[in-house]
Amino acid sequence: MKKLFAEFFGTFWLVFGGCGSAIFASQIAPSSGGQLGILLVGVALAFGLTVLTMAYAVGHISGGHFNPAVSFGLLAGGRFTAKDLIPYIAAQCLGAVASAGALYMILSGSGTPDFSAPGAFASNFYGDAVYFGKSYSMQAAFLAEFLLTAFFLIIIMGATDRFAEGKFAGIAIGLALTLIHLISIPITNTSVNPARSLSQAVFAGEHAMSQLWLFWAAPILGAVFGGLTYRLLLQTHTAVPAGE
């Protein structure tokens, strides 16, 4: 149960910190007033910091997945057991939805939220010109989410490998998630995490829910690919020398 609570709170923090920064702080005042908020770079950093901080806070308890795709990827990579997969995903989704509920309650304190636009409430999207007047097709969004999640798993497995310097794993993983968001916020609002996508779609409504399938399928498939790639092509099987 401690592992599941760790996954619940870790995913809660990821959504609250990452999506919360996008909702409340990404543009706190008109640019004409000289106050730009934290913008894309700040939101990307916020997502990375949530994973970094929780990796050190509870990672030693549950492994610090906070993401159904990561759980699938680690299973494919031989770092996770199948019997724990469904409980972990349930805990992650519950934590994410609970966090989104808290964000919704806070946002409602300033009036009735309007979630009519694509990407509202930090939800994920494809095929809509949300940033810079550009839209990306379903195929482009799928490929971006697939590749970014695959590399995320390669980084996670490499950083936590028994031959790696484990004390810095949380930093590498947190910075990887920051980089992922810097690349893909303009494309899809960045998922690479089905629980994070689910939580925002539940409150954002029909448009986000209709596109949610992609933000489960692409990250999970990408994670499995990344986990298998590391396991079969990169992981060393050399015996650990005596005394190490």
N, C-alpha and C positions, 0 to 999 in steps of 0.2 A: 504493500500500500504506500510506503514511503516513496518508492519509485514513481508511482502514479501521481501522487501529490506533487512531486518534484516536476513532473512533466506538465501538470496542470498549471502550477504557478509560473514555471518557465515560459510556457506559451502565453499565459495571461500577460506577462510582462512584455513579451515580444510584441504582441498586438497593441497593448496599451502605450508602450513607448514609441513603436514605429508608426502605427496608424494614428496614434494620438498626436504625434508631432506633425504628421501630414494634415490632420484635420484642424488643429488649433494654431500651429506656429509656422506653417510653411509660408503664409502671406498674412502677417498680422496687421498690416496697414498699407494703404495705397503707395505705390512706388513714387508718386509725385511728392509724397511727404517725406521721402528719404528713408523710410523704414521698410525694408524688404522682407523681413522675417528670415527664416532659415533656408527657404527655397529647396531646390532639389538636392543640393549637396548636404544640407542639414538633415533632411529626411533620410537620405541614404546613410549618413553617419549614425542617426538615431537607431535605425534597424540594426546596424552592426554593433552598436553599444549594448543593445538589449541582449543579444546573443553572447557577447563577450562577458557581460556582468553575470548573467545567469549561468554561463558555463563554469565560472569559478564559484558561484554561490551554491548550485545544486548539481552540477555536472558529475561530481563524484558519487552522487546518490543514484541517478538514473542513466547516466551517460550523456545527458544534455541534448536530447534530440529536438524537442519543441517543434516538431514538424513531421507529419505523416510520411512525406517523401523521404526524409532522412531515415526514418525507421525502415521503410521499404529498401532503401539503398544499402543500409548497413546489414539488413537481412541477406540481400543478394551478395554482399561482400563478405559474408561469413562472420560478421561481428555482432550479430543479434539473433535471438532465438524466435522461431515462428510462434511459439505459444504466447509470447508477450506482445505480438504485433497488434492484435485487436485492442487489448486493454490500453496500450500506449496511445493508439490513434484516438480512442474514445476520450482519454484524459486530455490529449492535446486539443481536440475539437471542443470539448466542454470548456477548457480554459480560454480558448480563443473567443468563443461565443459569449462567455461571461464577461470577458474584457470588452468586447464590442458593445455589450449591453451597458456597461459602466460608461463607456465613451458616449453612447447615445443619450444616457441620462444627463451627463454633463453638458453635452451640446444642446439638449432641449432646454437647459436653463437660460439660454439666450434667445429662445423663441422656437417656433416650430421648424425643424430642419426641412430643407428642400433637397430631396434626393433624386430629382427628375433627370439630372444631367449624367451622362456616362462618367464613371470615375468618382461619383459623389461618395462621400463617407469613406474615402480611401479605398474604394472597391476596385477590382480589376476589370479590364475591358480589352476588347480588340475591335478593329474596324471603325473606330471613332476618332475624330481629330480633336483630342483633348489638349495636347501640348503642341505649341509651335505651328498649329494649323496643319499638322500631318496626321494621317491615319495609317495604321498597319493592318494588313489582312490577317484573317484567321490563321493562314499558313505561316505567315511571318511571326505572329505571336506564339504559335505552337513551337516553332523552331527555336525562338529565343528562350522560351521557358524550358524546353528540353535541354538545350546545350548548357544554359547557365546552371541548371540543377545538376546536370552530369558533372560539370567541373566543380560545383560545390561539394559533391560527394567525394570526388577525387582528392580535393583539398582536406576534407574532414578525415578521410581514411589515412591520408599521408601524414597529416599533423598529429594524429593519434596513434600512428604505427608504433610498435614497441621499440623500433630503432630510432624514432624521432625524439626530439627534445620535448617531452610531454608538457613541461611547465608552461610552454609558450603556445600550446595548441589553441587555447581559447582566444588568444590575440589573433592568430592566423585565421581562425574561422570567422571571428567577428569582422576582421578587415575584408575577408572574402565576401561576406554578405554586403558590406558597404560597397565594394566594387560592383557587385551584381546589381545593386540598386542604381548606382551611377549610370550603368549601361542601359538598364531596361525600364526605369520609371517612365520615360517618354513613350515606350512601346506598349506596355500593358499595366502600368502602375506597379509592376513587379510582384509576382507571386512567389514562385519557387517553394511555396508552402501552402498546400491545400487547406489546412486549418485556418490560416490567416485569410485566405480567399473566402472560405465558407462564412466566417464570422462577420465579415463586412457585407457580404451579399445578403445575409439573413435580414439585415436592417436596411440596406440600400434598395432592395425591392426587385421587381420583375426583370428589369434589364440586366442587372448583375447576376441574378439567379439563372437566367437563360443562357449565360455564357460561362457559368461556373464549371461545367464539365471539362472545359479546356484546362482550367487551372487546378484540376485534379489529375487529368490524364497526362498532360505534358510533364509536370514536375515528377510524378511517380515513375513514368517511363524513363525520363532522363536520369533520375536517381538510381534506378535499377541498372541502367546502362553504365553509369559512373561507378557504381559499386562493383559490378562485374569487371569493368575495365581495370580498376585498381587491383582487384583480386587476381585476375588472370595475367595481366601484362606488367604490372608495376611492383606488386608486393614481393618482397624477398622472403624466401623460406629457409634461409640459412639459420642454422642453430645458433642460439645465443651462447657466447663463450662462457665457460665456467666462471662463476663469481660475479657475473653481470646480471 
